[in-house]
Amino acid sequence: MSEHSLPDDARPEQADALPEYAERVLEVTELIPPGRVMTYGDVAEWLEEGGPRQVGRVMSLYGGGVPWWRVVRADGVLLAGHELEALGHYRAEGTPLKEASRAAEGHLPRLDLKRARWDGGERAQGHT
């Protein structure tokens, strides 16, 4: 008998729930204020678990429903394949950018991490 043929009350709870680590990464992503960003490594450090690659994997698999553009590469380069969509969000939110040099591929700006980076300061106000 497959799980899908079981009555609703006999199915394992949270059969389609996200892995616990993924839920935590997405919760942190939702805390980042508009106009601010955290790097993949910042999120892992904030959670005190995993690393940049694990956070990146979670974002690539599950990040579509959260403000994914606020979790970024440590070098400030926009997410490949999503540059223009991310740039639209950054401009709408007033996220600090560094304009691209004429030599930059595609003439796309980078994030100004010194000004845009968020340190998770609201954690002390009840978020764990």
Helices and strands as residue ranges (DSSP letters): G 3-5, G 8-10, H 20-31, E 38-39, H 40-47, H 52-62, G 63-65, G 68-70, E 71-72, H 83-93, E 97-98, G 105-107, E 110-111, H 113-116, G 121-125
